[in-house]
């Protein structure tokens, strides 16, 4: 049977643009993984690795015009958004190059023998080594930053791990182009092109997670798809780490004092955040707890006006559009749910933004309204109107894990008055990033960033954004009593590479 074609599709029209590949067979997946595995030694030199990452960023930037054009044709995200996303991706590659150069990520610890300790301490030297080939499953909504050249790939390469990417079907042509750019960057440093493999097709993704030479996986996508791959990774004869970002509601709590103080600003900020990128951000605020009184009414009025002025937009593909239209209709049909601005189909190929309101007591009680506590991908949010703090606590107690949680406080509450600290403590167990008087859309690439959270937000406690994302692809090894001449150079007493380390209990740089 002939291999299924892989088509590039224009989401603005639903029409096929071009055939860019065919779905990979099991034999082709095997060959791709084996080529990546064979490229491991070429990444062993940290100097070469860092130079490769910087060259990759330079090559992507040099190809910006073509890459953005193709990305827009396949995602309808717009040149401005995509140009910014590509710049973010290049910055991230360079940031990981800096991390590789510095060497702190290796976690070097040296203990000389100490016979006076109880029990005695032998000569021990510990650092981290790369796991091996990493499988990366691309995201639909970030064709650069969470796809072929994105954070999973950049951090894995920085760790010294070759990568095989399962391309997302929403941007296969872009995936092929970006893979070519990265391979060209690798070749400039004598690294085999197999260091970055690319496969297409659903079945190829299943084959990839089960391949015996794949040592770990990173995923960004739906709860259903991510959980299936997570279970497959755990069910292997040799289970592997699976770092998946699956879904998030990203709750927001607006205090009564905050609503009274700045209802218009909060309403306008919420409208901008929930409709950004046609609501296709993983950190879109999907549930907002707003007081039931007059102050809350003012916030809802501003939200209504702002969302009503939002133009219809194109989602990443027509399957997502259909799911969005069906999802909001199902939610809107629940008892006591109202639609001040009705979300749904905006046209044959577009969707319109909107929001739903519901008494918070309905959510606290559970039952059929639990549907409102599930992410709905697209430009919609749920505003739950609460009567008192008990209803807020009741809703928060029923929420699953999230990437973010936000509290909107008054100036006095932010200064330590009232219940600000208590509310912050209540939302912290729910999320990996907690915000005060901000909005969660926008994930800075920074050393202190954490993009993860309790399940189902992610399947591990790691982050997929920021410098510590590299830790996902490493494992520690301790060497005991190994002669100096046989030690990895980073563990030798002389420290010729100047790696930061803890030496006999003292942190040295």
C-alpha positions, 0 to 999 in steps of 0.5 A: 500500500502506498504511503499516505501523502502529507499535505500543506493546507491553508486554514483560511480556505481549507484547501490543500496548498501542496504535498510536502511529504509522505507519512513515515513507515515504521522502517523509516522511523527506525532509520531516522532514530538510528541516524540520530543515535549515531550522531550523539558523539558529534554533540559531546564537545560543549564548544561545538554544541554551543556554536551549533545552537548559535549558528542555528539561530543565525540561519533561522534569522537569515531565512526569516522572510521565507519561513514567516511566509510559509508559516502564515500560509499554514497557520493564519497566525499573521506575519507580525505574530510569527515574526515575533515568535521566530525572534523568540525562538532564535533568542532561546537557541542563543540562550541555551548556547550561553548555558552550554558554555557556562556549564552550570547545568552539568551540576558538578559536585566533587567530594575528596575522601574523608576518613573522619566522616561517619560513614567514611566518604570515598572520592566521589565526583558527580555530574550529569550526562545526556539521556540519548535520542529525544522524541519531540512532538510539535505543537499546533499553535506555536509553529516555531517556539514549540515545534521543530526549532522550539524549546524541547529541541533547543534544550535537548540539543543543548543537553547533548541529545539528538532529536527526532521531531514528529511534525505537526500536521498543521504546518508540515511544509514549515517543519520541512523547511526549518529542519533543513535550516537546522541541518545546514547549521549542524553541517557547518560544525561537522555534526551529521544531519541526522542529529535532527530527524523529522517524521510525519504521520500519526502512526509514525508518532506511535512508532517513535515513542516505542522505539528502543533507542528513544530515551525521552520525549517532549510533547505539547498538545491535547490531554487525550493525545498526550495521555496516550503517548504518556501511557505508551512511554510508561508501558515500554519494556524500558519506560522513558521520561515523558514531559508532556504539556496537555491542557490548562484552564488558567484560572483567574480570581478577581477580588471584590476590592479589585473589581471596585477599584479598576473594573474597566482595566481588568475587563479590558485586560481579560478581553485582550488576553483571552482573544490573543492569537484567536484564543489559541494560547496554552495559557489563555485565561479560561475561567475567571471568578468575578464578584456578583455585585455592582463592581463585578457588573462593571467588569463584565460590561467592559468585557462585553464591549471589548469582546464584541469589538473583536474581529472573527478569526481563523483557527489553526485548522478546520477540525479545531474550528469544528471542535470549538463551535461544538464545545461552546454550544455544549457549554452554553446549553447548560442550565444557568449559563448565559452568553453576553457575547455568543462565541461560535462560528463567525463564517465558513472558515472563521470563529467569533470570540465570546464568553459565558457566565455562570453562578459560581455555586454551579461550579462548586456543586459539580455535576454536568457543569464540570464541563466548564472546568475543562479547557475549550481551545479558542477565543472563549472564557467562562466568567463565574460570578461568586457571592462570597469567599466560600464559593471561591474556595469551593470552585478552586477546590474542584480545579485540576492542575494548571500552567498558571493561576492569576489573582487580581488584587486592589492596591491595598491587597497587593500591599499586604492588606486584606486577603491577598496573601491568603488568596495567593496561598490558595491558588499556588497549589494549582499552578506552576506560575502564579501572577498578581495583577497581570495576565498569563498570555506571554511566557518569557524566556528567562532563567526563573521561568517555569512553564509547567504545573500539576497534571493535566497541565504537565506530566512531570514537575519540569518546565519546558521554557527557560534555562532549567528546561535542559534538566529534562534530558540529563541524568546524574552519574557519580564516579567513585575512586576513578583515577584522575586520568580516566575522569571526564575532564569536567570532574578533574581537580584542575577544572581546565574548562572552568565549570562551576561546581561544588568542591568539597562542599564549597560552591566555586565558579 
